[in-house]
Amino acid sequence: MDAPELVALLQGRRVAVLTGAGMSTDSGIPDYRGPDSPPNNPMTIRQFTSDPVFRQRYWARNHIGWRHMDETMPNAGHRALAALESDGVLVGLITQNVDLLHTKAGSRTVVNLHGTYAQVVCLDCGHTMPRTALATALEAANPGFLERAEAVGGIAVAPDADAVVADTSSFVIVDCPLCGGMLKPDIVYFGENVPKDRVEQAYSLVDSSDALLVAGSSLTVYSGYRFVRHAAAHGIPVAIINRGPTRGDDLAAVKVDAGCSEMLTLLAGELVRTCTASPG
């Protein structure tokens, strides 16, 4: 094991995990801020709601991108965390990702902090619907668009299920089937707040743990960083696995500069072999 201090910190402790986009890079989903990630600015809620052209471009790209995300499979890091939960080491996961890869890998206690790509919500009446249902309506409104876009090749998918599509000017947006209001992926965008009950559920996970492990997050965004601050303020030790520096490095008892898949696989092997249930 390359990081014995990481094993020593987590050994015999019940661990909560916070994951970010770096967790999914080995599944083929690029992150926003990693050392090798392309320039990419995540969408803000103001852009989405106030600019019809931007919204048209977004839905056209999402019409392609969500399918690729839906077909993406978990990597060894996701599977390692699911195994650690199954073995009683993890109390659960808080993820900033919307890709559902933790659930696909078999993790059971997952707080999807920023929502998931697989659901759509109406901003006017609150109606929710599966992304698959919207896909059917968008296909009917835009016959042949999907085939034309994919024929060009080279589809690149971002962490929010966006995809690079050159011509979106003819794309027809579909509105809420109940009230005709504005539909949006049920994802927390920049400028939006995470629902309070979801935040409380995440805090509860941290409070029920003996250590917090951060995997694949630069902690640049406060919605994830707050849990590191909370853990540190309550005497819960923090460990971080991430390529490159993070906002929480000064609060971490252990920082490992590495990718998630290999390190989590090694860590899972060590902890399962040596784990003993914490007293009480």
HELIX and SHEET records of a PDB file:
HELIX    1   1 PRO A    4  LEU A   10  1                                   7    
HELIX    2   2 ALA A   21  MET A   23  5                                   3    
HELIX    3   3 THR A   25  SER A   27  5                                   3    
HELIX    4   4 ILE A   45  SER A   50  1                                   6    
HELIX    5   5 PRO A   52  GLU A   71  1                                  20    
HELIX    6   6 ALA A   76  SER A   86  1                                  11    
HELIX    7   7 LEU A  101  ALA A  105  1                                   5    
HELIX    8   8 ARG A  131  ALA A  141  1                                  11    
HELIX    9   9 PHE A  145  VAL A  152  1                                   8    
HELIX   10  10 LYS A  196  ASP A  207  1                                  12    
HELIX   11  11 TYR A  222  ALA A  233  1                                  12    
HELIX   12  12 ASP A  249  LEU A  251  5                                   3    
HELIX   13  13 CYS A  260  THR A  274  1                                  15    
SHEET    1   A 6 VAL A 110  ASN A 112  0                                        
SHEET    2   A 6 LEU A  90  THR A  95  1                                        
SHEET    3   A 6 VAL A  15  THR A  19  1                                        
SHEET    4   A 6 ALA A 211  ALA A 215  1                                        
SHEET    5   A 6 VAL A 238  ILE A 241  1                                        
SHEET    6   A 6 VAL A 254  VAL A 256  1                                        
SHEET    1   B 3 THR A 128  PRO A 130  0                                        
SHEET    2   B 3 GLY A 115  CYS A 122 -1                                        
SHEET    3   B 3 LEU A 183  ILE A 187 -1                                        
END                                                                             
